[in-house]
Amino acid sequence: MDPRTPPPDLYGRPRADTFLRFLTAFGDRYSPALGGPLLRRNPRRPLSRPAPALRLVVAARRTVAADAVELTLADPSGGLLPPWQPGAHLRLTLPSGRERHYSLCGDPADRAAYRIAVRRLPDGGGGSAEVHDTVHPGTRLTVRRPRNGFAFCAEPAVLLLAGGIGVTPLLPMAREAQRHGLDWRLVHTGRSADTLPFAAELRALDPGRVHLRADDEHGGPPTGAELLAHAPRGAAVYCCGPAPMLAAVQRALDASPAAALHFERFGAAPVTDGAPFTVRLGAEGPDLAVPADRSALDVLREARPDLAHSCKQGFCGTCEVRLLAGTADHRDRRLTPEQRAAGALLPCVSRAAEGETLVLDL
């Protein structure tokens, strides 16, 4: 017998072992590595269902910077809210039906309320304007429970870089770093001093660790090297802000004292590896050309301005449409293989090969 061939029995006996035969057959059938189907769900275990949305009331509203307001959301009955960690965000359904994501900026230890801050964006999709114009104390909102795609790992040395309203997920991180005695720094940049939310709250944590920088006082925005010069040696950098700020930090990282970078974007990353393709609205069209440097969502919204969207980064699922025909290059971070096979598509990030036509049911 070839010494590399396992014996037919666990103890080397010439006859086959019943248990080993059963185990092999089970593995052949159910192990994904061997090409068998995935393990079936236990039929006696009920299917898991997503947690129900929360119905919260705006308990307070205050101005925290020029064109930025903070909302405090609470359970109308006074109950405790689900826990969360620094970096988490909420998905709000606004009175109009629009859905928007906002980072939690309060204290995770406070289970009585959630705090978010919203800056009015004149060239946005209307969500921020709706919050500023129509959401006031007493307004009730449907809120999806906190989710975290920007988790804080509490490394021993930390640099937090915030651009404008991007301070919202970093404020709880600063509290956490202070609470645990980490070696942390925070740099908050913006067009002018009055556009920097929570300046007093940040200074109250530890004024020696917080640097507020207004562009109009320094002749323009900071360079990536200037921002990273505040990093303790070997620090993990957490950055949230506009795309130019993030790009500058990424370019300067290797030459800085920092060791790692975590980031959250305000909007979608620029398309750098796309090819032109076509989206067709229904079987009869019309056909819309998607250039190599634009997203399908941007093109679709020119034809259908009311098409729902939010994060534009492929994780919230708000812009989901149904793919009727064509081969898509799925680039999202939300849909499961089963959902994609059933026709789900997120046009904010997903694309197709050059010359391909994706037929969509909107």
N, C-alpha and C positions, 0 to 999 in steps of 0.2 A: 504493500500500500504506500502511496506517495505520502511522505511524512508531513506534507503541507495540507493533506486532506483530513478534515476532522473525522474522528471515528463515528460510526452510526449510533453509538450509544455513549452517554456521558461517562461511563466507566470503561470504555474500550471493548465492550463485548461485541461479538459479530452481529447480533441481532439489533434491529432498530429499537431505540428507546421511544416509548409512546409519548412521553411528555416532550421530548426534544422534537419529535415529528410534528406534534401539535404546535409547539412554539415556532418552528420554522414556517409552517403553513400560515400561522397567524401573521408573522412578520411579512411574508410574501404578499399577503392580501392587504394589509393595512399600513405598512410602512411606506411613506412617501418616497424615501430614498430608493426603494426597490420597485417603484413604479405602481404600487398598489393604491387604491383609493384612500383618502384621508379617513381617520377614525370618525365613525358616526357619532352624532350626538346621542346621549342617553335619552331614550324617548320618555323616560319617567321624570326627567328634569325639565322644568318649563323653560321656554325660550326667554333669554334675557331681553328686556325692553329698556329703551333709553329712559333715563330719569325724567319725570315730568318737569315742565318749565315752571318757573316761579312767577307769581303775580305779586309785584312789589309796588310800593308807593314812593313817590319822591317826597322825602321827609324834609329836605332842606336844599337850598340852592344859593350859591354865592359866587361872586366874581373873584377869580384867583390871578388874573393877568389881563392885559388888553385882549379883548375878543376871546377870552377863555373863561368858562364857567365850570364850577364843580357841582355835581349832583350827589346827594346822599340818599341812598335807596334802602328801604326797610320793609320788613314784613308788616302788613297792616295790622295783624293781630299781636305784634310784638314778639313773635317767636325768633329763635336763633336761626341764622342763615348757614348754609353749607360752608364748610371750611375751604380755605384756599391758601396758596403759597405765593410768594413774590414772583412776579412775572405773569401771573394769570390774567385772563381777560373775560369779559362778559359779552354775550351776544344779546343785544336789545332789539325788540320789535317796537318801533316807534308808532305813534298814533296813526300815521299814514299807511302803515304796513311795511315801510322800509326796515331792513335789518342792518344793524351796524355793530362793529366790535369795538369795545373800549377797554383799555387796561385798567385794572384795579389799582388805585393809588392810596388806599387807606392802610390800616394796620391789620395784618392777618389775625392778630389776637382779639380784634373787635368783631365778635360774631353777631352783634346787634345791627350792623349796617354795612353796606358796601359804598365805597366812594369811587367815583369816576370823574374825569375832567375832559371837557370837549372844547376844542378851539374852532371858531367859525372859519370855514374855508370858502371863500367867495367862488372859487372855481371847482368846488367839489361836486358830489352827486346829490346834494340837497339834504343829506342827513344831519350835518352839523348845523345848518341853518334852521332846520326843524327843531332841533334840541334847543337852540337859543331863542327861537321865536314862540314856541308852543308848549315846551315842557317846563312846568312850574310846580312848586309844592302842591301836593294833592293829586298830581297826575299819576295814573296807574299804568305800569308798563309790564309787558311780558318779558321775562329774562331767562335765558338759558344758563344753567349752572356754570360756575367758573371752569375754564379749561386753560391749560398752560402749555404754550409752545415756546416759552422763553424762560425756562426754569433756572433759578439761582442755585448754584452748587456750593456756595459759601466756602470758596477756596481761602486759604490763610491770608493772601494778599489780593486785593481787588481794586480795579479802577472802573468807575461808572461814568460813562460819557453820554450826556443827554443833549439833544438839539430841540429847543422849544418845548412843545407839548410832549416830546419824547421822554420827558422826565417822569411821566406817570408810572411806568412799570419799574423805574429805577428807584423811586422814593421808598417803596417797601423794601427793596434790596438794601438800601442804605440803613434803614431801621434795623433790618436783620443783621447786617454787618456790625453795627454799633452794639446791638444786644449781645452778640457773641464775641465781642472784643477782637474782631478781625482788623488787619492793617488795610484800611480802605481809604479811597479818595473819590470825590465826585466833582466832575466839571460840567457845568450847565451853561450852554451857549444859546444865544438868540440875537435877533436883530437889534434889540434895545433892552434896557433894564426892565421896562414895564411889560415886556413880552415874556418874562421868565416866571412861570407859575411856581408857587410854593417856595419862593426865595427865603422868607422868614422861617418857614417850617424846616427847611434844609439847614439853615444856619443854627437853628436851635439844637439840632442833633450834635454837631461838633463844628464850630466855625473854622477851626484849623484844618479841617479835612474837606471843606466845601469851597470850590472856586467858581464864582459866577462871572461870566465873560460876555459882555455886550459887544456885538460887531461894530456898532457906531462909535464906540469908545476906543477901538483898536484898528480902525481903518479897513475893516472887512472881516470875513469869517476866518477862523483859525485853520492852520494847516494840520494835516494828520500828525506830523512830527510834534507840533506844538501841543496838541491834545495828549499824545502818548508820553510826553515828557513828564507828566504828572504820575505816571505809573510806578508803583514800587517794583523793585527788581523781582522778576518772575511772576508778576501779577496776571490774573485773569481779567480781561477787559470785557465789560458788558456795555454795548453801544446801542442806543435807540435814537433815530433821528432821520433827517432827509437823506436821500440817496447820495448827494455829493459829499456829505459828511462821512457816511459809511465808506464810500469809495476811497476817500482820503486816508481814513484810518487803516483800511485794508492795505493800501500801498505802503504805508509807513510802518507797519507792524514789525517786519523782520529786523529793522534797524533800531527798534525801541527796546526798553527794558522789559516789556511785557512778554508773556509766554503763550497766551491763548486769547482767542477772540470769540465772544458770543454776541449775536446781534439780532435786532428785530427791525424790520423796515417799516416805514410809513406806508409804502405802496409797493407795487410790483417792481421786480428787478427788470432792467432793460433786456430786451431780447437780443442775444448775441450769437445764437447758433441756429436761427430759424431759416426756413425756406418759404418762398411764396406758395400759397395754396388757396383753395376756394371753399367757401361755405355756401350751401344752398338752403334757403328757407323753405322747407317742405319739398315735396316731390316736384312741384311746379316752379319752384324758384321764388324770387329772383336769386341770381348768383352774385355773391359778394367776394371780391378779391381781398385776400389777407396778405399784405406785404411781409417780407422777411423780417422786418424790424418792428412789427406791430402785433398785438394780440388779437385773437379772434373776437374776444369780448369787446374790445374797443371798436372794431369794425361793425359788430352786430349792434352795438348801442347807437351807432349813427343811423341805422335803419329802424331800430326799436329802442327809442330813448328810455322807455319804461322797463327795460330788461333789468331784473333785480341783480344786484352785485354788492359786494362789501370789501373783502380783504384784497382781492386781485392777486393773490399769491398761492391759490390752490389749496387752502386748508379749511376754509369756512363752509364751502358747499352752497353758498347762497345763489350763485349764478348757474347752477346745474341745469343742463338741457338734455334732451334725448337724441342720441345718434341713431338715425334710421339707416344710413348706408355710408360706406367709406371706411378706411382704416385710419384710426387716430393714434397719435403719439401722446399717450397720457403722461402728463408731467405733474400731476397734482399729488398732494400728500394726504388725501382724505378718502377717496373711493377705494373700496375693496375690489379684488379681482372679479368677484361675483357681480358687483354693481356695474363694473365696466362691461362685463360680458352681457349684461342685461340692457346695455345701451346708455348708461349714464356718462356724461361728459362735462368737464368743467372748462369752458372756453377761455377763462382768464389766463390759463397757462398751457393748456393742451394744444397741440398743433397737428400737422400732417406732413407727409413727404411732399417734395416739390411736384406740382402738377396735380396732386390728389384733390378730390372733391368730397367734402363731408356734408351729407344731407342731414339737416337738423330739424327736429320737431320742437318749435318754441311754444 
